[in-house]
Amino acid sequence: MTPLKRSKLAVIGDIHGDSVRLPRALNSLLADSSLHLVFVGDYVNRGPNTKAVLDLLLKAVNKYSDRITLLRGNHDEALLNFLNDGNVADFAAHSGMSTIRSYLETVDSNAIEKFRSSFPAEHLNLLRNTQIAYENEDVLISHCGFDPHDIDSRTPDSMYRRGHPELFRYSGPWPRPLTVCGHYIQSQGGPYISPNLICIDTGCGTVNRAPLTAIILPERKLIQY
């Protein structure tokens, strides 16, 4: 877990290969030196340019390593698993073919192996170093929120591998006063906001022209790109 490093947090939602909105968010949020940026994961797949997204994140992390935390999403893990085991069916089920196309000039019968053998080491390390969650006394941030059946669990299954849609109906005790997550696409184009739960996946990279959403904490200021 990463402790709070600055007085304010900017939590950024799912990106999914959208290399147009991401630089706008980075330029805007990094200009405020009081902010620590926490990305909820799912940088890859679905959208058209995963490669450019990882290039942008890598450049930002290299320059602002103490101001950026990258959390892991289930799509990021699907890419890591595919690079490790070559399970095409599972990766394709996660809309991974768009990721492959973003790295290769041509997609032919050898595209799968070309992609796996030539995947940039710096991108691989960036994804491997993504974290399970970000937590302090006020907020828990993870890709999928938390498991309502085990609110103290911080395992990969609880934090990013499995969704917990029942969170939106949950009325039990909360692990922290606020939980912020992505993963669950909010089809109305705006985040889900309640006293204890904020979901900031507004369909970026998944839904045509959907915004990339960030929220500033503790004031809960909403920004969309």
LONUVEX-393033 format. One line per field, with one value per residue: residue number from 1; residue in three letters; x, y, z of N, C-alpha, C in turn. Coordinates in Angstrom, 3 decimals, always signed. Layout:
N
resi	[NUM / ...]
resn	[ALA / ...]
npx	[X / ...]
npy	[Y / ...]
npz	[Z / ...]
capx	[X / ...]
capy	[Y / ...]
capz	[Z / ...]
cpx	[X / ...]
cpy	[Y / ...]
cpz	[Z / ...]
This chain:
225
resi	[1 / 2 / 3 / 4 / 5 / 6 / 7 / 8 / 9 / 10 / 11 / 12 / 13 / 14 / 15 / 16 / 17 / 18 / 19 / 20 / 21 / 22 / 23 / 24 / 25 / 26 / 27 / 28 / 29 / 30 / 31 / 32 / 33 / 34 / 35 / 36 / 37 / 38 / 39 / 40 / 41 / 42 / 43 / 44 / 45 / 46 / 47 / 48 / 49 / 50 / 51 / 52 / 53 / 54 / 55 / 56 / 57 / 58 / 59 / 60 / 61 / 62 / 63 / 64 / 65 / 66 / 67 / 68 / 69 / 70 / 71 / 72 / 73 / 74 / 75 / 76 / 77 / 78 / 79 / 80 / 81 / 82 / 83 / 84 / 85 / 86 / 87 / 88 / 89 / 90 / 91 / 92 / 93 / 94 / 95 / 96 / 97 / 98 / 99 / 100 / 101 / 102 / 103 / 104 / 105 / 106 / 107 / 108 / 109 / 110 / 111 / 112 / 113 / 114 / 115 / 116 / 117 / 118 / 119 / 120 / 121 / 122 / 123 / 124 / 125 / 126 / 127 / 128 / 129 / 130 / 131 / 132 / 133 / 134 / 135 / 136 / 137 / 138 / 139 / 140 / 141 / 142 / 143 / 144 / 145 / 146 / 147 / 148 / 149 / 150 / 151 / 152 / 153 / 154 / 155 / 156 / 157 / 158 / 159 / 160 / 161 / 162 / 163 / 164 / 165 / 166 / 167 / 168 / 169 / 170 / 171 / 172 / 173 / 174 / 175 / 176 / 177 / 178 / 179 / 180 / 181 / 182 / 183 / 184 / 185 / 186 / 187 / 188 / 189 / 190 / 191 / 192 / 193 / 194 / 195 / 196 / 197 / 198 / 199 / 200 / 201 / 202 / 203 / 204 / 205 / 206 / 207 / 208 / 209 / 210 / 211 / 212 / 213 / 214 / 215 / 216 / 217 / 218 / 219 / 220 / 221 / 222 / 223 / 224 / 225]
resn	[MET / THR / PRO / LEU / LYS / ARG / SER / LYS / LEU / ALA / VAL / ILE / GLY / ASP / ILE / HIS / GLY / ASP / SER / VAL / ARG / LEU / PRO / ARG / ALA / LEU / ASN / SER / LEU / LEU / ALA / ASP / SER / SER / LEU / HIS / LEU / VAL / PHE / VAL / GLY / ASP / TYR / VAL / ASN / ARG / GLY / PRO / ASN / THR / LYS / ALA / VAL / LEU / ASP / LEU / LEU / LEU / LYS / ALA / VAL / ASN / LYS / TYR / SER / ASP / ARG / ILE / THR / LEU / LEU / ARG / GLY / ASN / HIS / ASP / GLU / ALA / LEU / LEU / ASN / PHE / LEU / ASN / ASP / GLY / ASN / VAL / ALA / ASP / PHE / ALA / ALA / HIS / SER / GLY / MET / SER / THR / ILE / ARG / SER / TYR / LEU / GLU / THR / VAL / ASP / SER / ASN / ALA / ILE / GLU / LYS / PHE / ARG / SER / SER / PHE / PRO / ALA / GLU / HIS / LEU / ASN / LEU / LEU / ARG / ASN / THR / GLN / ILE / ALA / TYR / GLU / ASN / GLU / ASP / VAL / LEU / ILE / SER / HIS / CYS / GLY / PHE / ASP / PRO / HIS / ASP / ILE / ASP / SER / ARG / THR / PRO / ASP / SER / MET / TYR / ARG / ARG / GLY / HIS / PRO / GLU / LEU / PHE / ARG / TYR / SER / GLY / PRO / TRP / PRO / ARG / PRO / LEU / THR / VAL / CYS / GLY / HIS / TYR / ILE / GLN / SER / GLN / GLY / GLY / PRO / TYR / ILE / SER / PRO / ASN / LEU / ILE / CYS / ILE / ASP / THR / GLY / CYS / GLY / THR / VAL / ASN / ARG / ALA / PRO / LEU / THR / ALA / ILE / ILE / LEU / PRO / GLU / ARG / LYS / LEU / ILE / GLN / TYR]
npx	[+0.833 / +0.424 / +1.312 / -0.293 / +1.046 / +0.848 / -1.068 / -3.424 / -5.336 / -5.527 / -7.612 / -7.722 / -9.690 / -10.478 / -8.633 / -8.132 / -6.628 / -6.955 / -5.343 / -5.674 / -7.201 / -5.769 / -3.155 / -4.113 / -5.223 / -2.929 / -1.265 / -2.821 / -3.291 / -0.753 / +0.295 / -0.479 / +1.171 / +0.469 / -0.876 / -1.183 / -1.184 / -3.351 / -3.935 / -6.565 / -6.238 / -6.546 / -5.321 / -4.994 / -6.096 / -9.220 / -9.545 / -7.957 / -5.141 / -3.151 / -0.349 / +0.633 / -0.551 / +0.776 / +3.355 / +3.064 / +2.401 / +4.692 / +6.648 / +5.673 / +5.815 / +8.558 / +9.457 / +7.999 / +8.127 / +7.584 / +5.056 / +3.083 / +0.955 / +0.391 / -2.210 / -3.305 / -5.397 / -7.946 / -7.717 / -5.093 / -3.765 / -4.626 / -3.228 / -0.577 / -0.677 / -1.134 / +1.231 / +2.879 / +1.839 / +0.663 / -2.055 / -4.377 / -7.171 / -8.266 / -7.122 / -8.140 / -10.807 / -10.760 / -10.721 / -8.228 / -7.065 / -6.979 / -4.941 / -2.703 / -2.681 / -1.961 / +0.740 / +1.962 / +3.006 / +1.896 / -0.632 / -0.450 / -0.358 / +1.552 / +1.322 / +0.690 / +2.877 / +4.906 / +4.143 / +4.311 / +7.026 / +8.306 / +7.443 / +7.832 / +10.379 / +10.354 / +7.687 / +6.608 / +7.813 / +6.671 / +3.969 / +4.213 / +4.979 / +2.751 / +0.395 / -1.526 / -3.478 / -4.341 / -4.214 / -5.303 / -6.067 / -8.454 / -9.405 / -9.915 / -8.548 / -8.987 / -9.040 / -11.433 / -12.845 / -13.880 / -14.253 / -17.401 / -18.002 / -15.772 / -14.386 / -11.902 / -10.035 / -7.276 / -6.442 / -5.372 / -7.662 / -9.748 / -9.232 / -8.711 / -9.061 / -11.607 / -14.911 / -17.182 / -20.125 / -22.196 / -21.473 / -22.725 / -25.128 / -24.585 / -24.780 / -23.461 / -20.738 / -18.012 / -14.692 / -13.072 / -13.802 / -14.354 / -14.528 / -12.930 / -13.213 / -12.773 / -13.651 / -16.474 / -18.529 / -19.996 / -22.773 / -24.061 / -22.259 / -21.182 / -19.573 / -20.364 / -21.520 / -21.644 / -22.117 / -20.181 / -19.021 / -17.382 / -17.404 / -15.401 / -15.201 / -16.027 / -16.326 / -14.201 / -12.248 / -13.703 / -16.398 / -17.614 / -16.341 / -16.527 / -15.805 / -12.647 / -12.348 / -11.572 / -11.194 / -10.841 / -9.556 / -9.520 / -11.865 / -13.672 / -13.883 / -14.884 / -13.434 / -13.419 / -12.147]
npy	[-1.190 / +2.274 / +5.130 / +8.289 / +11.011 / +13.673 / +16.663 / +16.582 / +14.410 / +13.271 / +11.265 / +9.065 / +7.731 / +4.660 / +4.101 / +2.670 / +2.523 / +5.060 / +7.498 / +10.139 / +11.622 / +11.090 / +12.552 / +15.158 / +15.057 / +14.422 / +16.683 / +18.730 / +17.937 / +17.396 / +19.891 / +21.069 / +21.211 / +20.336 / +17.993 / +14.445 / +11.881 / +9.218 / +6.416 / +4.299 / +1.973 / -0.401 / +0.395 / -0.569 / -2.323 / -2.620 / +0.311 / +2.346 / +2.789 / +1.508 / +1.246 / +3.911 / +5.012 / +3.638 / +4.520 / +7.272 / +7.161 / +5.950 / +7.908 / +9.974 / +8.811 / +8.389 / +11.011 / +12.143 / +10.510 / +10.460 / +11.412 / +9.961 / +7.174 / +4.030 / +1.874 / -1.557 / -2.968 / -5.340 / -5.752 / -4.998 / -6.992 / -9.133 / -8.679 / -8.975 / -11.681 / -12.852 / -12.215 / -13.823 / -16.489 / -16.857 / -17.297 / -16.928 / -16.878 / -15.980 / -13.441 / -12.229 / -12.209 / -10.162 / -7.995 / -7.704 / -7.663 / -5.176 / -3.987 / -5.472 / -4.705 / -2.044 / -2.111 / -3.297 / -2.880 / -4.274 / -6.771 / -10.087 / -13.651 / -14.324 / -12.566 / -12.770 / -14.051 / -12.319 / -9.992 / -10.796 / -11.455 / -9.085 / -7.177 / -4.171 / -3.926 / -1.921 / -1.219 / -3.579 / -3.737 / -1.460 / -2.228 / -4.502 / -3.332 / -2.085 / -1.386 / -2.963 / -1.571 / +1.676 / +3.293 / +5.148 / +6.669 / +7.846 / +7.056 / +4.350 / +3.225 / +1.408 / -0.838 / -2.342 / -1.693 / -3.063 / -6.286 / -6.984 / -9.094 / -9.567 / -7.219 / -6.432 / -7.613 / -7.419 / -8.605 / -9.547 / -10.671 / -9.419 / -6.708 / -6.137 / -8.239 / -9.440 / -8.297 / -6.420 / -5.840 / -5.609 / -3.681 / -1.287 / -1.497 / -1.846 / -1.734 / -2.105 / -2.033 / +0.148 / -0.118 / +2.131 / +5.663 / +6.526 / +4.948 / +4.661 / +3.731 / +2.121 / +0.356 / -0.401 / +0.501 / +3.608 / +4.382 / +6.745 / +8.722 / +10.236 / +10.104 / +7.701 / +8.792 / +8.656 / +8.992 / +7.169 / +5.806 / +6.185 / +5.863 / +6.026 / +5.170 / +6.146 / +5.207 / +5.772 / +5.124 / +2.856 / +3.378 / +5.211 / +8.447 / +8.857 / +10.368 / +10.807 / +10.534 / +12.319 / +12.758 / +15.065 / +14.834 / +15.923 / +17.347 / +16.467 / +17.357 / +17.299 / +16.441 / +16.316 / +14.980]
npz	[+0.000 / -0.681 / +1.097 / +1.936 / +0.175 / -0.425 / +0.228 / -1.180 / -3.325 / -6.669 / -8.302 / -10.949 / -13.521 / -15.404 / -18.397 / -20.818 / -23.353 / -24.493 / -25.889 / -26.366 / -24.494 / -22.142 / -22.124 / -21.828 / -19.269 / -17.732 / -18.197 / -17.107 / -14.386 / -13.301 / -13.310 / -10.993 / -8.160 / -5.658 / -5.812 / -5.605 / -7.892 / -8.485 / -10.287 / -11.265 / -12.700 / -15.495 / -18.039 / -20.515 / -23.563 / -25.417 / -26.264 / -28.919 / -28.741 / -26.890 / -26.695 / -26.962 / -24.693 / -22.596 / -23.134 / -22.528 / -19.793 / -18.773 / -19.313 / -17.689 / -15.123 / -14.916 / -14.773 / -12.676 / -10.328 / -7.587 / -7.394 / -8.563 / -8.537 / -9.779 / -10.024 / -10.323 / -12.822 / -13.888 / -16.645 / -17.137 / -15.761 / -17.303 / -19.685 / -18.748 / -17.992 / -20.485 / -21.850 / -20.416 / -20.582 / -23.079 / -23.599 / -25.781 / -26.041 / -23.581 / -23.425 / -25.718 / -24.983 / -23.212 / -24.858 / -26.091 / -28.624 / -29.808 / -28.421 / -29.291 / -31.990 / -31.709 / -31.300 / -33.461 / -36.835 / -38.949 / -38.931 / -38.999 / -39.641 / -37.813 / -35.774 / -33.027 / -31.732 / -32.527 / -31.186 / -28.469 / -28.249 / -28.795 / -27.061 / -25.294 / -22.839 / -20.915 / -20.772 / -19.847 / -17.300 / -16.158 / -15.962 / -14.357 / -11.977 / -11.034 / -8.429 / -5.776 / -4.268 / -2.944 / +0.076 / +2.896 / +6.081 / +5.421 / +2.912 / +0.633 / -2.294 / -5.153 / -7.993 / -8.236 / -5.953 / -2.944 / -1.340 / -0.300 / +1.381 / +2.823 / +4.166 / +5.025 / +3.448 / +1.277 / -1.024 / -4.389 / -5.679 / -4.284 / -4.746 / -7.497 / -9.362 / -9.409 / -9.894 / -7.815 / -7.907 / -6.112 / -4.340 / -4.914 / -3.734 / -1.169 / +2.368 / +4.696 / +7.153 / +6.284 / +4.985 / +4.997 / +5.392 / +2.774 / -0.392 / -3.491 / -6.848 / -10.077 / -12.957 / -13.078 / -15.498 / -15.868 / -17.410 / -17.929 / -18.379 / -16.375 / -13.125 / -10.525 / -7.479 / -4.061 / -0.475 / +0.593 / -1.519 / -4.605 / -8.035 / -10.819 / -13.456 / -16.444 / -18.967 / -20.697 / -23.533 / -23.973 / -24.569 / -27.293 / -27.570 / -24.856 / -21.676 / -19.921 / -16.513 / -13.563 / -10.047 / -7.446 / -4.247 / -0.811 / -1.488 / -3.393 / -6.034 / -9.327 / -12.447 / -15.947 / -19.001]
capx	[+0.000 / +1.158 / +0.759 / -0.546 / +2.294 / +0.562 / -2.285 / -4.594 / -5.228 / -6.299 / -7.835 / -8.050 / -10.404 / -10.028 / -8.171 / -8.395 / -6.036 / -7.303 / -4.136 / -6.051 / -7.626 / -4.764 / -2.205 / -4.814 / -5.311 / -1.595 / -0.802 / -3.622 / -3.164 / +0.633 / +0.598 / -0.770 / +2.188 / -0.086 / -1.620 / -0.618 / -2.072 / -3.574 / -4.685 / -7.235 / -5.926 / -7.114 / -4.678 / -4.823 / -7.201 / -10.428 / -9.279 / -7.107 / -3.698 / -2.528 / +1.086 / +0.843 / -0.923 / +1.873 / +4.466 / +2.763 / +2.494 / +6.097 / +7.321 / +5.217 / +6.359 / +10.002 / +9.682 / +7.304 / +7.983 / +7.044 / +3.728 / +2.164 / +0.770 / -0.375 / -2.827 / -3.524 / -6.753 / -8.038 / -7.215 / -3.631 / -3.327 / -4.863 / -2.091 / +0.590 / -0.853 / -0.966 / +2.662 / +3.524 / +1.411 / +0.205 / -3.459 / -5.005 / -8.614 / -8.564 / -6.731 / -9.123 / -12.031 / -10.553 / -10.549 / -6.800 / -6.545 / -6.677 / -3.611 / -1.730 / -2.623 / -1.300 / +2.188 / +2.489 / +2.691 / +0.991 / -1.126 / -0.523 / -0.514 / +2.547 / +1.183 / +0.667 / +4.240 / +5.656 / +3.773 / +4.841 / +8.494 / +8.851 / +6.803 / +8.922 / +10.700 / +9.977 / +6.239 / +6.402 / +8.171 / +5.669 / +2.779 / +4.543 / +5.133 / +1.481 / +0.112 / -2.834 / -4.412 / -3.812 / -5.088 / -4.916 / -7.144 / -9.670 / -9.878 / -9.382 / -8.648 / -8.572 / -9.740 / -12.782 / -13.412 / -13.515 / -15.175 / -18.321 / -18.042 / -14.525 / -13.999 / -10.499 / -9.169 / -6.583 / -5.844 / -5.692 / -9.053 / -10.624 / -8.934 / -8.761 / -9.346 / -13.044 / -15.797 / -18.108 / -21.211 / -23.076 / -21.061 / -23.650 / -26.289 / -24.014 / -25.168 / -22.756 / -19.601 / -17.062 / -13.317 / -12.628 / -14.957 / -14.631 / -13.897 / -12.960 / -12.865 / -13.135 / -14.113 / -17.906 / -18.783 / -21.181 / -23.215 / -24.608 / -21.159 / -20.667 / -19.248 / -21.306 / -21.038 / -22.464 / -21.282 / -19.096 / -18.501 / -17.289 / -16.899 / -15.018 / -15.094 / -17.095 / -16.313 / -13.080 / -11.622 / -14.656 / -17.576 / -17.213 / -16.342 / -16.743 / -14.726 / -11.774 / -12.802 / -10.731 / -11.827 / -9.873 / -9.911 / -10.800 / -13.024 / -14.558 / -14.042 / -14.927 / -12.847 / -13.518 / -11.325]
capy	[+0.000 / +3.518 / +6.125 / +9.611 / +11.742 / +15.091 / +17.044 / +16.286 / +13.324 / +13.263 / +9.867 / +9.064 / +6.513 / +3.732 / +4.787 / +1.731 / +2.807 / +6.378 / +8.333 / +11.531 / +12.244 / +10.935 / +13.662 / +16.326 / +14.873 / +14.520 / +18.071 / +19.524 / +17.539 / +17.526 / +21.313 / +21.418 / +20.481 / +19.820 / +16.762 / +13.124 / +11.239 / +7.786 / +5.847 / +3.101 / +0.791 / -0.624 / +1.293 / -1.284 / -3.037 / -1.949 / +1.519 / +2.168 / +3.033 / +1.103 / +1.532 / +5.331 / +5.226 / +3.179 / +5.468 / +8.487 / +6.871 / +5.705 / +9.203 / +10.711 / +8.172 / +8.650 / +12.415 / +12.502 / +9.219 / +10.620 / +12.022 / +9.107 / +5.777 / +3.261 / +0.659 / -2.576 / -3.376 / -6.702 / -5.786 / -4.955 / -8.344 / -10.012 / -8.502 / -9.610 / -13.130 / -13.235 / -12.160 / -14.933 / -17.841 / -16.918 / -17.711 / -15.960 / -16.815 / -15.117 / -12.071 / -11.731 / -11.952 / -8.858 / -7.028 / -7.486 / -7.566 / -3.771 / -3.745 / -6.051 / -3.865 / -0.769 / -2.329 / -3.886 / -2.164 / -5.150 / -7.914 / -11.251 / -14.929 / -14.426 / -11.371 / -13.080 / -14.284 / -11.076 / -9.096 / -11.283 / -11.455 / -7.739 / -6.232 / -3.398 / -4.270 / -0.834 / -1.313 / -4.744 / -3.358 / -0.514 / -2.981 / -5.371 / -2.534 / -1.540 / -1.771 / -3.563 / -0.560 / +2.867 / +3.413 / +5.868 / +6.615 / +8.455 / +6.538 / +3.157 / +3.333 / +0.201 / -0.943 / -2.904 / -1.397 / -4.087 / -7.410 / -6.738 / -10.249 / -9.565 / -5.826 / -6.227 / -8.284 / -6.586 / -9.528 / -9.215 / -11.002 / -8.407 / -5.348 / -5.847 / -9.358 / -9.751 / -7.181 / -6.524 / -4.902 / -5.433 / -2.486 / -0.193 / -1.711 / -2.236 / -0.872 / -2.541 / -1.186 / +0.453 / -0.228 / +3.509 / +6.535 / +6.628 / +4.029 / +5.128 / +2.622 / +2.199 / -0.979 / -0.498 / +1.615 / +4.423 / +4.626 / +8.093 / +9.625 / +10.860 / +9.118 / +7.391 / +9.448 / +8.541 / +9.381 / +6.239 / +5.152 / +6.922 / +5.074 / +7.003 / +4.626 / +6.736 / +4.619 / +6.211 / +4.057 / +1.771 / +3.966 / +6.272 / +9.817 / +8.930 / +11.136 / +10.318 / +11.254 / +12.405 / +13.421 / +15.612 / +14.600 / +15.535 / +18.193 / +15.783 / +18.157 / +16.450 / +16.973 / +15.379 / +15.322]
capz	[+0.000 / -0.758 / +2.004 / +1.390 / -0.010 / -0.556 / +0.923 / -2.000 / -4.291 / -7.904 / -8.669 / -12.379 / -13.877 / -16.435 / -19.607 / -21.914 / -24.656 / -25.028 / -25.814 / -26.621 / -23.239 / -21.092 / -22.002 / -21.286 / -17.820 / -17.146 / -18.246 / -16.187 / -12.986 / -12.853 / -13.156 / -9.599 / -7.397 / -4.400 / -6.071 / -5.882 / -8.848 / -8.323 / -11.401 / -10.752 / -13.503 / -16.833 / -18.995 / -21.781 / -24.210 / -25.905 / -27.035 / -30.092 / -28.669 / -25.629 / -26.712 / -26.663 / -23.288 / -21.733 / -23.349 / -21.776 / -18.359 / -18.464 / -19.309 / -16.514 / -13.921 / -14.873 / -14.418 / -11.430 / -9.657 / -6.237 / -7.461 / -9.327 / -8.160 / -10.753 / -9.502 / -11.353 / -13.164 / -14.407 / -18.020 / -17.064 / -15.406 / -18.457 / -20.593 / -18.128 / -18.088 / -21.885 / -22.155 / -19.718 / -20.959 / -24.455 / -23.689 / -26.671 / -25.828 / -22.434 / -23.756 / -26.683 / -24.231 / -22.578 / -25.953 / -26.197 / -29.983 / -30.095 / -27.852 / -30.212 / -33.194 / -31.428 / -31.241 / -34.687 / -38.074 / -39.691 / -38.164 / -39.881 / -38.939 / -36.746 / -34.941 / -31.593 / -31.255 / -32.719 / -30.098 / -27.186 / -28.239 / -28.964 / -26.138 / -24.683 / -21.454 / -20.015 / -20.575 / -18.997 / -15.928 / -15.686 / -15.574 / -13.223 / -10.770 / -10.578 / -7.048 / -5.501 / -3.767 / -2.270 / +1.243 / +4.108 / +7.071 / +4.883 / +1.636 / -0.027 / -3.751 / -5.872 / -9.270 / -8.070 / -4.645 / -1.955 / -1.246 / +0.814 / +2.271 / +3.594 / +3.929 / +5.392 / +2.483 / +0.296 / -1.984 / -5.776 / -5.980 / -3.702 / -5.160 / -8.935 / -10.261 / -9.471 / -9.615 / -6.689 / -8.218 / -4.954 / -3.604 / -5.171 / -2.865 / +0.124 / +3.491 / +5.894 / +7.543 / +5.220 / +5.494 / +5.182 / +5.151 / +1.345 / -1.345 / -4.879 / -7.737 / -11.483 / -13.348 / -13.356 / -16.407 / -15.598 / -18.773 / -18.106 / -18.703 / -15.164 / -12.102 / -9.451 / -6.268 / -2.862 / +0.662 / +0.877 / -2.721 / -5.855 / -9.160 / -11.837 / -14.810 / -17.252 / -20.301 / -21.523 / -24.300 / -24.170 / -25.200 / -28.205 / -27.075 / -23.410 / -21.041 / -18.856 / -15.326 / -12.377 / -8.908 / -6.504 / -2.848 / -0.210 / -1.796 / -4.339 / -7.231 / -10.504 / -13.680 / -17.058 / -20.163]
cpx	[+0.875 / +0.546 / +0.514 / +0.741 / +2.070 / -0.776 / -3.534 / -4.288 / -6.042 / -6.415 / -8.388 / -8.613 / -9.768 / -9.728 / -8.422 / -7.915 / -6.397 / -6.124 / -4.417 / -6.394 / -6.562 / -3.780 / -2.850 / -4.898 / -3.954 / -1.117 / -1.530 / -3.306 / -1.736 / +1.054 / +0.326 / +0.142 / +1.669 / -0.730 / -0.717 / -1.628 / -2.130 / -4.460 / -5.278 / -7.006 / -6.766 / -6.621 / -4.774 / -6.153 / -8.361 / -10.124 / -8.185 / -5.609 / -3.094 / -1.050 / +1.361 / +0.487 / +0.211 / +3.119 / +4.268 / +2.897 / +3.941 / +6.867 / +6.945 / +5.803 / +7.854 / +10.304 / +9.117 / +7.083 / +7.369 / +5.636 / +2.695 / +2.158 / -0.110 / -0.896 / -3.081 / -5.012 / -6.768 / -7.555 / -5.689 / -3.080 / -3.550 / -3.726 / -0.841 / +0.498 / -0.627 / +0.506 / +3.392 / +3.148 / +0.876 / -1.231 / -4.243 / -6.481 / -8.965 / -8.237 / -7.718 / -10.445 / -11.964 / -10.314 / -9.084 / -6.263 / -6.236 / -5.308 / -2.530 / -1.570 / -1.890 / +0.225 / +2.782 / +2.084 / +1.730 / +0.604 / -1.314 / -0.613 / +0.471 / +2.429 / +1.276 / +2.080 / +5.115 / +5.404 / +4.417 / +6.364 / +9.081 / +8.264 / +7.882 / +9.131 / +10.260 / +8.468 / +5.897 / +6.707 / +7.160 / +4.428 / +3.046 / +4.623 / +3.850 / +1.114 / -1.319 / -3.860 / -3.632 / -4.760 / -4.478 / -6.113 / -8.479 / -10.254 / -9.174 / -9.622 / -8.157 / -9.403 / -11.191 / -13.438 / -12.949 / -14.585 / -16.123 / -18.418 / -16.785 / -13.884 / -12.550 / -9.524 / -8.569 / -5.854 / -6.129 / -7.132 / -10.005 / -10.465 / -9.048 / -9.131 / -10.832 / -13.863 / -16.720 / -19.278 / -22.180 / -22.670 / -22.066 / -24.953 / -25.866 / -24.392 / -24.474 / -21.640 / -18.624 / -15.646 / -12.676 / -13.836 / -15.348 / -13.875 / -14.044 / -12.484 / -13.159 / -13.937 / -15.568 / -18.314 / -20.094 / -21.696 / -23.757 / -23.523 / -20.599 / -20.395 / -20.422 / -20.733 / -22.073 / -21.577 / -20.057 / -18.424 / -18.524 / -16.704 / -16.649 / -14.677 / -16.277 / -16.989 / -15.192 / -12.430 / -12.535 / -15.872 / -17.123 / -17.420 / -16.602 / -15.557 / -13.847 / -12.072 / -11.761 / -11.526 / -10.753 / -10.396 / -9.007 / -12.016 / -14.017 / -14.868 / -13.905 / -14.306 / -12.998 / -12.750 / -11.894]
cpy	[+1.251 / +4.538 / +7.452 / +10.407 / +13.248 / +15.390 / +16.680 / +15.145 / +13.656 / +11.806 / +9.834 / +7.706 / +5.695 / +4.491 / +3.951 / +2.229 / +4.138 / +7.326 / +9.790 / +12.240 / +12.157 / +12.096 / +14.943 / +16.235 / +15.032 / +15.967 / +18.933 / +19.200 / +17.682 / +18.984 / +21.814 / +20.594 / +19.935 / +18.456 / +15.545 / +12.387 / +9.736 / +7.310 / +4.509 / +1.865 / +0.681 / +0.444 / +0.737 / -1.838 / -2.103 / -0.759 / +1.326 / +2.225 / +2.756 / +1.454 / +2.993 / +5.654 / +4.805 / +4.034 / +6.732 / +8.269 / +6.651 / +7.021 / +9.990 / +10.129 / +8.433 / +10.077 / +12.777 / +11.254 / +9.327 / +11.187 / +11.153 / +7.698 / +5.110 / +1.990 / -0.310 / -2.819 / -4.772 / -6.806 / -5.734 / -6.330 / -9.317 / -9.889 / -9.164 / -11.129 / -13.615 / -13.220 / -13.330 / -16.289 / -17.969 / -17.374 / -16.669 / -15.797 / -15.871 / -13.666 / -11.456 / -11.413 / -10.634 / -7.758 / -6.680 / -7.328 / -6.120 / -3.388 / -4.273 / -5.167 / -2.548 / -0.891 / -2.791 / -3.059 / -2.964 / -6.313 / -9.073 / -12.507 / -15.100 / -13.288 / -11.676 / -13.238 / -13.054 / -10.119 / -9.534 / -11.176 / -10.055 / -6.720 / -5.496 / -3.730 / -3.189 / -0.810 / -2.485 / -4.406 / -2.387 / -1.253 / -3.888 / -4.602 / -1.842 / -2.147 / -2.263 / -2.503 / +0.602 / +3.158 / +4.302 / +5.873 / +7.120 / +7.743 / +5.238 / +3.327 / +2.027 / +0.093 / -1.353 / -2.556 / -2.398 / -5.167 / -7.183 / -7.885 / -10.366 / -8.191 / -5.536 / -6.866 / -7.277 / -7.464 / -9.058 / -9.546 / -9.930 / -7.052 / -5.118 / -7.018 / -9.604 / -8.506 / -7.473 / -5.565 / -4.681 / -4.246 / -1.348 / -0.331 / -1.961 / -1.224 / -1.248 / -1.596 / -1.029 / +0.396 / +1.131 / +4.411 / +6.639 / +5.545 / +4.624 / +3.983 / +3.008 / +0.955 / -1.036 / +0.714 / +2.311 / +4.964 / +6.036 / +9.121 / +10.396 / +9.805 / +8.836 / +7.975 / +9.272 / +8.900 / +8.485 / +5.643 / +6.109 / +5.996 / +6.010 / +6.376 / +5.160 / +6.327 / +5.056 / +5.016 / +2.890 / +2.241 / +5.141 / +7.651 / +9.938 / +9.616 / +10.298 / +11.180 / +11.193 / +13.083 / +13.835 / +15.398 / +15.420 / +16.316 / +17.587 / +16.657 / +17.265 / +17.172 / +15.899 / +15.907 / +14.638]
cpz	[+0.000 / +0.192 / +1.296 / +1.335 / -0.087 / +0.076 / +0.139 / -2.965 / -5.526 / -8.331 / -10.083 / -12.771 / -14.988 / -17.728 / -20.865 / -23.278 / -25.274 / -24.835 / -26.155 / -25.319 / -22.149 / -21.024 / -21.493 / -19.773 / -17.155 / -17.104 / -17.228 / -14.724 / -12.468 / -12.713 / -11.744 / -8.699 / -6.065 / -4.571 / -6.180 / -6.741 / -8.601 / -9.465 / -10.973 / -11.615 / -14.760 / -17.799 / -20.406 / -22.289 / -24.567 / -26.809 / -28.063 / -29.854 / -27.297 / -25.597 / -26.354 / -25.221 / -22.359 / -21.922 / -22.515 / -20.275 / -17.938 / -18.373 / -18.055 / -15.234 / -13.799 / -14.415 / -13.053 / -10.573 / -8.268 / -6.226 / -8.158 / -8.742 / -9.207 / -10.087 / -10.657 / -11.549 / -13.734 / -15.848 / -18.056 / -16.698 / -16.557 / -19.469 / -20.025 / -18.234 / -19.517 / -22.291 / -21.531 / -20.293 / -22.389 / -24.648 / -24.480 / -26.355 / -24.678 / -22.752 / -24.741 / -25.995 / -23.479 / -23.618 / -26.172 / -27.604 / -30.362 / -29.538 / -28.775 / -31.447 / -32.937 / -31.403 / -32.561 / -35.903 / -38.933 / -38.797 / -39.132 / -39.031 / -37.796 / -35.725 / -33.452 / -31.058 / -31.446 / -31.556 / -28.787 / -27.139 / -28.297 / -27.996 / -25.349 / -23.201 / -20.488 / -19.780 / -19.663 / -17.542 / -15.336 / -15.190 / -14.375 / -11.904 / -10.326 / -9.221 / -6.868 / -5.117 / -3.187 / -1.117 / +2.305 / +5.044 / +6.527 / +3.679 / +1.267 / -1.517 / -4.355 / -7.135 / -9.082 / -6.740 / -3.617 / -1.951 / -0.068 / +1.805 / +3.131 / +3.433 / +4.289 / +4.409 / +1.515 / -0.709 / -3.407 / -6.160 / -5.470 / -4.362 / -6.658 / -9.831 / -10.465 / -9.138 / -8.447 / -6.918 / -7.066 / -4.094 / -3.765 / -4.388 / -1.424 / +1.206 / +4.784 / +6.282 / +6.380 / +5.775 / +5.759 / +4.944 / +3.676 / +0.592 / -2.738 / -5.770 / -9.180 / -11.816 / -13.803 / -14.207 / -16.050 / -16.929 / -18.997 / -18.386 / -17.535 / -14.120 / -11.175 / -8.170 / -5.165 / -1.670 / +0.879 / -0.341 / -3.903 / -6.908 / -10.325 / -13.189 / -15.605 / -18.717 / -21.212 / -22.214 / -24.614 / -24.948 / -26.062 / -27.589 / -25.574 / -22.737 / -20.129 / -17.637 / -14.221 / -11.267 / -7.920 / -5.092 / -1.936 / -0.665 / -2.776 / -5.550 / -8.460 / -11.697 / -14.753 / -18.265 / -21.400]
